[in-house]
């Protein structure tokens, strides 16, 4: 029974690690995405000064 518990704990840890990697990747993509500006309607990087 101890072996099964250890394997289950390893599987849960691996699943949690993969979940964190996926969340980190999604946050990175959202942060670096070129979004549509609410002022001019163009697509440009965040915090770009308008001219």
N, C-alpha and C positions, 0 to 999 in steps of 0.2 A: 504494500500500500504506500510506503514511503517513496518508492520509485515513481509511481503514478503521480503522486502529489508534486514531486520535483519536476517531472515532465510537464505537468499542467502549469506550474509556476513559470517555467521557462517559456512555454507557449504564450501565456498571458503577457509576460514581459516583452517578448518579441512583437506581439500584436500592438502593445502600447508604444513601442519604439517606432514601428512603421507608421502608426497613426500620427505621431509627432512629426515624423519626416514629411508626411503628406500635408499636414497643416502648415508647416514651415514653408513648403514649396508654394502652397496656395497664397499665403501671406506675401511671399516674395513677388509672385506674379501680380498680385493686386497692387502692390506698392510701386512696381515699375511699369505698370500699364500706362500707355498714353491715353489720357481721358479727354472727353470733349469739354471745352471751356464753357462755363456758364455765362461769361461776359460776351465773348465774340462768336461762340459756336464752332470755332476751329479746333482741331486736334493738335495739342502741343504739350510738352512736359509740364508737370506741376510747378507752380510758383514762377512761371515765366513772366517777366514784365511785359506789359502791352505797350506797343509803340504807336 
